[in-house]
Amino acid sequence: MNIAKFTFNPFQENTYLLFDETNECVIVDPGCYSKEEKKELFDFISTNNLKPVRLLLTHCHIDHILGNSSVFEKYNLTPECHTLEAPVLASVKNYAHVYGINYELSPEPNLTLDESKTIIFGNTTLTMIHVPGHSPGSICFYDEKLKILIGGDVLFKMSIGRTDLPGGDTDTLLNAIHEKIFVLPDDVTVYPGHGPETTVGFERRSNPFLNN
């Protein structure tokens, strides 16, 4: 599996394209907001002859879903998220103006993502890990074979996701990271929703929020 990372919008959010040798791809957390950002994402897909087959959301805070409408219009892909994220997504229209964001309303999501299922595209299979605390229905996508975790805003390099937003809870997040993420091998690479990549082992040893 190949990973292309794009950093978009005023929140500097990481959008990911995951694709393999079949050229099928999934779009994770489309944060593309400006015309230029949308063009960057769509041009990469076109130039590399990729076929988008699913639109996946780790969670539904505003910075991770600004491109939902454009991706739906371009590829007819309905956003998919955990059922607990439905109210989080619905609330975006009520606060986008506070950030000066001209929000294009997201299509209604498919509430299909949970730990009992897998994501399959091309020759790639991803398992899902529910890690609440930053947002109630935060989902991480894990490739066990390649030791890759698309982590959303759960775990960052030397930090964790904020918990002061509606539905957030610090104890829930810390416990979920210990129980769901830190049981993975040390050499699993974590691709977060903001900032640079890290590894499970490095964060287990060094993250100040998780080693008190």
C-alpha positions in Angstrom: 0.0 0.0 0.0 1.2 3.5 -0.8 0.4 6.6 1.2 0.2 10.2 -0.2 -0.2 12.9 2.4 -1.6 16.4 1.8 -1.7 19.2 4.4 -4.8 21.3 3.9 -6.9 24.2 5.2 -6.2 26.8 7.9 -6.0 24.0 10.5 -3.1 22.3 8.7 -4.9 19.0 8.6 -3.4 15.9 7.0 -5.5 14.3 4.3 -4.4 10.8 3.1 -4.7 8.9 -0.1 -4.2 5.1 0.3 -3.6 3.1 -2.9 -2.0 -0.1 -4.1 -0.9 -1.8 -7.3 -4.5 -2.1 -8.5 -4.8 1.7 -8.5 -7.9 1.6 -6.4 -7.6 4.1 -3.6 -9.5 5.4 -0.6 -9.6 9.1 0.5 -9.2 9.6 4.2 -10.3 12.8 5.9 -10.6 15.2 2.9 -9.6 18.5 4.4 -9.2 20.3 1.1 -10.9 23.7 1.3 -9.6 26.1 -1.3 -9.9 25.7 -5.0 -6.1 25.2 -5.1 -6.2 22.4 -2.5 -9.0 20.6 -4.2 -7.2 20.8 -7.5 -4.0 19.4 -5.8 -5.9 16.4 -4.6 -7.8 15.7 -7.7 -4.8 16.3 -10.0 -2.8 13.7 -8.0 -5.5 11.2 -8.4 -5.8 11.8 -12.1 -2.0 12.0 -12.8 -1.5 8.6 -11.0 -4.5 7.0 -12.7 -6.1 6.2 -9.4 -9.7 5.1 -8.9 -11.2 6.4 -5.7 -13.6 3.8 -4.3 -14.3 5.0 -0.7 -14.3 8.2 1.3 -13.4 7.4 4.9 -13.5 9.7 8.0 -11.5 9.1 11.1 -13.9 11.5 12.8 -16.0 14.5 11.8 -14.5 17.7 13.2 -14.6 20.6 10.7 -11.0 20.4 9.6 -11.3 16.8 8.5 -14.5 17.0 6.4 -14.2 20.3 4.5 -13.7 18.4 1.2 -16.6 16.0 1.7 -18.9 17.8 -0.6 -16.3 18.2 -3.4 -15.2 14.6 -3.2 -18.9 13.5 -3.4 -19.5 15.7 -6.4 -16.3 14.6 -8.2 -16.4 10.8 -7.5 -19.9 10.1 -6.2 -18.4 8.8 -2.9 -20.5 9.1 0.2 -18.5 9.8 3.4 -18.3 6.9 5.8 -17.9 7.3 9.6 -18.7 5.7 12.9 -22.3 6.0 14.0 -21.3 8.1 17.0 -19.9 10.8 14.6 -23.3 11.6 13.1 -24.1 14.4 15.5 -20.5 15.7 15.3 -20.8 16.0 11.5 -24.3 17.6 11.7 -23.0 20.2 14.1 -20.4 21.6 11.8 -22.8 23.9 10.0 -23.6 25.6 13.3 -20.0 26.7 14.1 -18.1 26.9 10.8 -18.7 30.7 10.7 -16.9 31.1 14.0 -13.7 30.1 12.2 -14.5 32.2 9.1 -15.1 29.0 7.1 -17.5 29.1 4.1 -18.7 25.5 4.7 -20.1 23.4 1.9 -22.6 21.2 3.5 -21.4 17.5 3.7 -23.6 14.8 2.2 -25.3 12.6 4.8 -22.8 9.9 5.8 -23.0 6.1 5.8 -22.6 5.2 9.5 -20.9 2.0 8.7 -17.4 2.1 10.3 -16.9 -0.1 13.4 -14.4 -2.6 14.7 -16.5 -5.6 13.5 -15.8 -4.8 9.9 -12.8 -4.4 7.5 -12.1 -1.9 4.7 -11.1 -3.7 1.5 -9.9 -2.0 -1.6 -7.8 -3.5 -4.4 -5.5 -6.0 -2.7 -5.5 -4.1 0.6 -7.4 -4.9 3.8 -7.5 -2.5 6.7 -8.9 -3.2 10.1 -10.6 -0.5 12.2 -9.8 0.5 15.8 -12.3 2.6 17.8 -10.4 5.0 19.9 -12.8 7.5 21.6 -11.9 10.5 23.7 -11.0 13.2 21.1 -14.3 12.5 19.5 -16.9 9.9 20.4 -16.5 7.8 17.2 -12.9 8.3 16.4 -11.7 5.4 14.2 -8.1 4.5 13.3 -7.3 2.4 10.1 -4.7 -0.3 10.6 -2.7 -2.3 8.1 -1.3 -5.1 10.2 0.9 -6.5 7.4 2.6 -3.2 6.7 2.4 -1.9 10.2 0.7 1.3 9.3 -1.9 3.2 11.4 -3.9 6.1 10.0 -4.7 7.6 13.4 -6.7 10.8 12.9 -6.5 13.1 15.9 -6.0 10.4 18.6 -2.2 10.4 18.9 0.4 12.8 17.7 4.2 13.0 17.9 4.7 13.8 21.6 1.1 14.8 22.1 -2.5 13.6 22.0 -5.8 14.9 20.5 -7.5 17.8 22.3 -10.4 16.8 24.5 -12.0 20.2 25.2 -14.5 19.9 22.3 -18.0 18.5 22.7 -17.8 14.7 23.2 -14.2 14.8 24.2 -12.9 13.3 27.4 -9.3 13.1 28.6 -9.5 10.0 30.7 -11.4 8.2 27.9 -8.7 9.1 25.3 -5.8 8.2 27.5 -7.3 4.8 28.4 -8.2 4.1 24.8 -4.7 4.9 23.6 -3.2 2.5 26.2 -5.7 -0.2 25.5 -6.1 0.0 21.7 -2.9 1.7 20.3 -0.1 0.8 22.7 -0.9 -2.9 22.3 0.3 -2.7 18.7 4.0 -3.4 17.8 6.6 -0.8 18.5 7.4 -0.4 14.8 3.9 0.5 13.7 4.1 3.9 11.9 1.4 6.3 13.0 0.1 8.8 10.4 -1.7 11.5 12.4 -4.3 14.0 11.4 -1.8 16.9 12.1 1.9 17.1 12.1 4.6 14.5 11.3 4.6 10.7 11.5 5.7 8.9 14.6 5.8 5.3 15.8 3.9 3.4 18.5 7.1 2.5 20.3 8.4 6.1 20.4 5.1 7.4 21.8 4.9 4.6 24.4 8.4 5.5 25.6 8.4 9.3 25.2 5.0 10.8 25.0 4.7 13.1 28.1 0.9 12.8 28.1 1.0 9.0 28.3 3.9 8.4 30.7 2.8 10.2 33.9 
